[in-house]
């Protein structure tokens, strides 16, 4: 399995972000070729030291890193990237990580 994890900081307008994210972006991203599962965090995000500056974490599951690359090279993937620039245009407001994982 592989995952794409996006960690968002709190947006200036939470209502506008959530409306766009859940009504437009999530349905679009669920059409990505090869996506297996899409999860988002719920509630406060904590670290061992206490509250975090992370506001929401999205995790997309795929079969491999190659599947993630292929998904985002597709037309739907390009639409997702363009849409993300609408609701989260500032790269300082989110972090995007992609990795293979293994059960241990």
N, C-alpha and C positions, 0 to 999 in steps of 0.2 A: 504494500500500500504506500501511497504518498499523500502528503497533505499540503495545502496552501492555507496559511494562517495569516489573517489580516487583523492587526491590533489598532483600533481607532481611539484617539483621544476625544474628549467631549467636544462636540461641534458647538459653534456659537448659537445656532438655532436648532435645538434638539428635535422639536416637533417637525420642522421642515426636513431635517435629515432622516428621521424615522419614516416619515410619510414617503419620501422618495425611495429610501432603501428598501422598505418592506413592500411597497406597492409596485415599484418599477424594477429595481435592481435585483432583488431576490428572484422574482419570476423569470427574469432574463437569464440570470446565472444558472438557474436550475435547468436551462436548455443547453448548457455547455456539453459538447460531446464528451462522453466518458465520465461525467461526474457521478459519483456513487452516493454521496451524502453531503448535506449542507447543514451546518449547525451554527448557532450564534449563542453567545453568552447571555445570561439573564441575571440581572441584579448587579450588585457591587462586585468589582474585581479587586481582590486582595493580593498582597504579597506577604511573605513571612514577616516583613517589617511593618505591615499595616496597609492602609489604603494605597492603591496604585493610581498613576495618572491615566491608566488604560480605562476606557469607558465601555467599549464593546469589543469582543473578539469573535471573528467569524472563522470557521474552519470548514474547508472544502476538501472532500476525500476523493482521490482518484487511484487508479491502479499503479501508476508510476510517475516519475518526473517527466518522462517522455509524453505521457498522456496529458499532463498539465500543459506542457509546451504546445502539444497538438491542439488542445482545447482552446487555448488563447490565440493560436494562429488561425482558428476558424473564423467565419463571419460573426458568429455569436460571440466569440471571444473578443473580437475587435469592438463589437457593440458594447460589451461589458466594460472594456477598458475606457471607451469614450464616455460611457455613462458614469463610471467612477469619477471621472474628471468633472462631472456636473455636481455631484453631491459631496465630494471630498477632493477639491482641486489642489489643496496645499499638501505636498508630500511630507511636510513636517508634522502633519496631523494624523499620520498613520504609518504603520510599519507592515511590510508584506514579506512573509517568509515562505519558502517552498522546500520541502525535504521528503526523502524516502524515510519510512519508518519500519521498524521490525519489533515484533513481540519478543520480550526477554523474560 
